[in-house]
Amino acid sequence: MKNVIAFFLFMLFFSGSLIPKVGLEQSFKANELLKHFQDHKKISGATFRFVDFLWLHYAADSKHTKTTKHPSLPHFDFSGVAGFVLPVFQLLLLIPITFLMLRRLRTFWENQYQFSLERVLIAPPRA
């Protein structure tokens, strides 16, 4: 039983850390999010997707968020995501570019002369 609880808590903390600035208390509200999505889907019809639901509730220019309040829905603060994602993206982009530049510089300064022992052994003696 301890292993099951430990695994559950690990998965809860790990999944909460995948999205920055979304706390543990917000992950408990995911069930309410799905229930509210199903309510919207019943009202709107079969063409209503989960992406549309998220846009309806979490977009800055959405009229639905200004007209209605949903305290049971989780609050996602994505304002700090750029502080987490962009530096990693830049790092992943700069590492290959740095290695390519170092490789080009190394081949530029590399000595291109090769000594061939075969020509010395096969060549006839010179007077």
ZAGUMI-780049 format. One record per residue (C-alpha): residue number from 1; residue in one letter; x, y, z. Coordinates in steps of 0.1 Angstrom, whole numbers, plus 5000, padded with zeros to 4 digits. Example, Ala and Ser with C-alpha at 12.3 -4.5 7.8 and 13.67 -1.06 7.14 Angstrom:
+-----+---------+------+------+------+
| num | residuo |    u |    v |    w |
+-----+---------+------+------+------+
|   1 |       A | 5123 | 4955 | 5078 |
|   2 |       S | 5137 | 4989 | 5071 |
+-----+---------+------+------+------+
This chain:
+-----+---------+------+------+------+
| num | residuo |    u |    v |    w |
+-----+---------+------+------+------+
|   1 |       M | 5000 | 5000 | 5000 |
|   2 |       K | 5029 | 5023 | 5007 |
|   3 |       N | 5043 | 5017 | 4973 |
|   4 |       V | 5010 | 5026 | 4956 |
|   5 |       I | 5007 | 5059 | 4976 |
|   6 |       A | 5043 | 5067 | 4969 |
|   7 |       F | 5038 | 5061 | 4932 |
|   8 |       F | 5006 | 5081 | 4931 |
|   9 |       L | 5023 | 5111 | 4949 |
|  10 |       F | 5053 | 5108 | 4926 |
|  11 |       M | 5031 | 5109 | 4895 |
|  12 |       L | 5012 | 5138 | 4909 |
|  13 |       F | 5043 | 5159 | 4917 |
|  14 |       F | 5060 | 5149 | 4884 |
|  15 |       S | 5030 | 5158 | 4862 |
|  16 |       G | 5025 | 5190 | 4881 |
|  17 |       S | 5061 | 5200 | 4874 |
|  18 |       L | 5058 | 5195 | 4836 |
|  19 |       I | 5038 | 5227 | 4832 |
|  20 |       P | 5055 | 5256 | 4850 |
|  21 |       K | 5035 | 5278 | 4874 |
|  22 |       V | 5007 | 5252 | 4877 |
|  23 |       G | 5006 | 5242 | 4913 |
|  24 |       L | 4995 | 5209 | 4929 |
|  25 |       E | 4962 | 5224 | 4941 |
|  26 |       Q | 4953 | 5232 | 4905 |
|  27 |       S | 4959 | 5196 | 4893 |
|  28 |       F | 4932 | 5185 | 4917 |
|  29 |       K | 4907 | 5206 | 4897 |
|  30 |       A | 4913 | 5187 | 4865 |
|  31 |       N | 4881 | 5166 | 4871 |
|  32 |       E | 4860 | 5198 | 4872 |
|  33 |       L | 4877 | 5209 | 4840 |
|  34 |       L | 4866 | 5177 | 4822 |
|  35 |       K | 4830 | 5179 | 4836 |
|  36 |       H | 4827 | 5215 | 4825 |
|  37 |       F | 4840 | 5205 | 4790 |
|  38 |       Q | 4814 | 5178 | 4788 |
|  39 |       D | 4787 | 5204 | 4797 |
|  40 |       H | 4799 | 5227 | 4769 |
|  41 |       K | 4800 | 5198 | 4745 |
|  42 |       K | 4764 | 5189 | 4752 |
|  43 |       I | 4753 | 5225 | 4746 |
|  44 |       S | 4775 | 5232 | 4715 |
|  45 |       G | 4772 | 5199 | 4698 |
|  46 |       A | 4797 | 5173 | 4684 |
|  47 |       T | 4819 | 5198 | 4666 |
|  48 |       F | 4831 | 5214 | 4699 |
|  49 |       R | 4866 | 5203 | 4706 |
|  50 |       F | 4888 | 5204 | 4737 |
|  51 |       V | 4911 | 5230 | 4721 |
|  52 |       D | 4880 | 5252 | 4715 |
|  53 |       F | 4870 | 5248 | 4752 |
|  54 |       L | 4905 | 5258 | 4764 |
|  55 |       W | 4905 | 5288 | 4740 |
|  56 |       L | 4870 | 5298 | 4753 |
|  57 |       H | 4881 | 5297 | 4789 |
|  58 |       Y | 4918 | 5307 | 4789 |
|  59 |       A | 4923 | 5330 | 4760 |
|  60 |       A | 4929 | 5367 | 4768 |
|  61 |       D | 4905 | 5379 | 4741 |
|  62 |       S | 4877 | 5355 | 4749 |
|  63 |       K | 4843 | 5371 | 4757 |
|  64 |       H | 4832 | 5340 | 4777 |
|  65 |       T | 4858 | 5346 | 4804 |
|  66 |       K | 4847 | 5382 | 4808 |
|  67 |       T | 4810 | 5373 | 4811 |
|  68 |       T | 4810 | 5343 | 4834 |
|  69 |       K | 4831 | 5332 | 4864 |
|  70 |       H | 4842 | 5297 | 4869 |
|  71 |       P | 4859 | 5293 | 4903 |
|  72 |       S | 4860 | 5255 | 4901 |
|  73 |       L | 4881 | 5255 | 4870 |
|  74 |       P | 4919 | 5254 | 4874 |
|  75 |       H | 4938 | 5286 | 4870 |
|  76 |       F | 4966 | 5283 | 4846 |
|  77 |       D | 4992 | 5311 | 4846 |
|  78 |       F | 5012 | 5308 | 4814 |
|  79 |       S | 5029 | 5342 | 4818 |
|  80 |       G | 5061 | 5327 | 4831 |
|  81 |       V | 5063 | 5298 | 4806 |
|  82 |       A | 5085 | 5319 | 4783 |
|  83 |       G | 5110 | 5322 | 4811 |
|  84 |       F | 5112 | 5284 | 4813 |
|  85 |       V | 5108 | 5274 | 4777 |
|  86 |       L | 5127 | 5300 | 4757 |
|  87 |       P | 5161 | 5297 | 4774 |
|  88 |       V | 5160 | 5259 | 4770 |
|  89 |       F | 5150 | 5264 | 4733 |
|  90 |       Q | 5179 | 5288 | 4728 |
|  91 |       L | 5203 | 5265 | 4745 |
|  92 |       L | 5192 | 5236 | 4723 |
|  93 |       L | 5195 | 5258 | 4693 |
|  94 |       L | 5229 | 5273 | 4702 |
|  95 |       I | 5247 | 5240 | 4710 |
|  96 |       P | 5246 | 5226 | 4675 |
|  97 |       I | 5256 | 5260 | 4660 |
|  98 |       T | 5285 | 5262 | 4684 |
|  99 |       F | 5297 | 5228 | 4675 |
| 100 |       L | 5295 | 5235 | 4638 |
| 101 |       M | 5314 | 5267 | 4641 |
| 102 |       L | 5341 | 5250 | 4662 |
| 103 |       R | 5344 | 5222 | 4636 |
| 104 |       R | 5348 | 5248 | 4608 |
| 105 |       L | 5375 | 5266 | 4627 |
| 106 |       R | 5393 | 5234 | 4634 |
| 107 |       T | 5394 | 5224 | 4598 |
| 108 |       F | 5405 | 5258 | 4587 |
| 109 |       W | 5436 | 5257 | 4610 |
| 110 |       E | 5443 | 5221 | 4604 |
| 111 |       N | 5475 | 5212 | 4587 |
| 112 |       Q | 5466 | 5197 | 4553 |
| 113 |       Y | 5501 | 5182 | 4546 |
| 114 |       Q | 5503 | 5144 | 4545 |
| 115 |       F | 5535 | 5124 | 4543 |
| 116 |       S | 5533 | 5094 | 4520 |
| 117 |       L | 5557 | 5066 | 4528 |
| 118 |       E | 5546 | 5047 | 4497 |
| 119 |       R | 5562 | 5071 | 4472 |
| 120 |       V | 5595 | 5069 | 4491 |
| 121 |       L | 5596 | 5031 | 4490 |
| 122 |       I | 5586 | 5027 | 4454 |
| 123 |       A | 5606 | 5055 | 4439 |
| 124 |       P | 5640 | 5046 | 4424 |
| 125 |       P | 5671 | 5060 | 4439 |
| 126 |       R | 5683 | 5093 | 4426 |
| 127 |       A | 5718 | 5102 | 4418 |
+-----+---------+------+------+------+
